[in-house]
Each structure stands twice: as structure tokens, then as C-alpha cells.
Amino acid sequence: MHAAARIQKATGTPSFCPTWPARLRRGAGVPHIQPLGYRAEAVASQLSGVRHLVLVGAREPVASFAYPGRPGVLTPRGTTVHQLAPDTGVDVLAALTELAEAVAPGVPAPAPVRAAPVPPADEELHTGNWAQVIGALLPQEAVVVDESITEGMDTLAPATADAPAHDVLGLAGLAIGQGLPVALGAALACPDRPVVCLQADGSALYTISALWSHARENLDITTVILNNRSYAILRAELERTGKGPIGPAATALLDLGRPDIDFTALAAGMGVPATRARTTAELAAQFAAALATPGPHLIEAVLRPV
């Protein structure tokens, strides 16, 4: 990471990484590496004007799904792709360090100096503010398991970039429902580190039974369910097919209300203490209390519907 920062400082070029790879180091003292967006349009905007794309332990970015009239490979036309190191079986840090010495020999890695994040003003929770609460209160050396999907797609990375140093375990392979069980594995593997699971409501239902294991093993996991009462990611992908406006039948299928899902009741039934937050102040108070109390906790963050 420091080698990448040296290259960026010497060349003035931005540093990108795939959308939340399997593990990513972030936070204070770590150079800010901007994740590529999930949607093809976002990646096209990020890579606009990039003349050289250097792949280090990575492959060319591709779209998550194939749609008529939309490109699958997201590298802009006219961009030269350089494979510095293959995506398997290589020491990425060694490759970057060797490149840094060639580009900027003897130049020390810049020490990032950034202001610590602060929580937002008290207001109703929505897509734009919940992640700011997490970033302002995230503990040192936390393991953040991210399956926030649409709610965190454009907000989580900037909100946590200046938080205390932490590791992010991202959504690899678009595996729906991985958040809760991945948090379980992280807590078992690193019992001395707090685990924060940021979990979308729709995908949580695929593996909600993992909460029972959180309780049975008394793991230090704070789960935040981002409840917008919608399968928003599927609705967005349906819109992207280009088949026209979504009709009432599809809208009803992607609605997670009628009845509303009570995640606090589900958690309590599996032995995990749970609370519900509707404002940034409530989320901040409940998140801080959960972090200060050993064992598993769940916070249902009720967000303004998208």
C-alpha cells in the first residue's frame, strides 16, 4: 500500500482497486485507495481519461451482469493495459515495491494526514448519513464485514476512509447473504478484534440463522441491519435491462413490507440483544453501546425507503 502511495505521489495518477475486494486495509495512516464502483457507468466515469491501467494482482474490471447494449469489459477505449503482476501466485507488495523503487527511488511513502470523521447532525436515517455514523465511531482495528449493497455502494468508502485503521471484508463474487456468516468466521478467527457487520435487509434473510451462532459462541459482533424495506439492488438491476418502467407486479415482488420484517424480534429469538434506530443520534448511541459491551448485538437501522 505504501509503495502504491509512492507511485501515486511520483506520477500524479489516481489509485483504484476493484469494488471491495476480499480484504482491503483502510482508515487512518493508510493511503486512500478508491474502490471501483459497482455499476458499469460509475466505473466508466472513474476511469475516464485514464491512459494507462496497471494491473497488480488483478484482472481488468468487468461488469457484474451482461445487459443488451452495455459493455462487459469496462476498460475505456484507447487505454493501454499493463499487467505488472498476475492475479494469482505473486507477491503483490514486492511487485509494487520494486516498481516504486524504479519510478521514485528513495522517495519515502507520504504519511496521510486527514481529519477524523465526525458524526452528522441528528436527523432521520437515510442512504446519505448512516455510514457517517459508523465512520465516526468505528473502533481501532475493527474488522468491517460489508454487505450493505445499495445503501453503502456510494457512501461507505468515503465515510470510513479517515476512520481508525481497520480491515474490510467485502462482497466477493456477488454472494447474496454472505455478511452474517462471514462476520461469524471473522470473529472466530480474530477474537481480539471487534467485528462490525453492515448488512442489507433483503440479503440478511438468506442467512439470518447465523445470528444463533453469534449468540451460541458469544462472539463480539455488532450487526447493523440496513432496513429500507426494499430489495433495492434487484429493482436497480431490473431497471438496467432497458425493458422500460417497472410495473406494479414487479414493484410488489421487490417490496419487503406488508408485513414489515421485525429484525429485532428475529435477533432476540436467536439470543442476540437487539435495538432499533430511526435517527442518526439513536444509531450513534446504540452503536457505541454495542461496541462497549462484549458479545453479539444487532441494531436495526430503519432507513428512509429508496
PyMOL commands that set and color helices and strands:
alter all, ss='L'
color gray80, all
select helices_A, chain A and resi 2-11+40-47+92-103+130-137+149-151+156-160+172-174+179-189+201-204+210-216+232-239+248-253+263-269+280-292
alter helices_A, ss='H'
color red, helices_A
select strands_A, chain A and resi 16-17+24-26+34-35+52-56+80-85+143-147+166-169+195-200+221-227+274-277+297-302
alter strands_A, ss='S'
color yellow, strands_A
deselect
rebuild
show_as cartoon
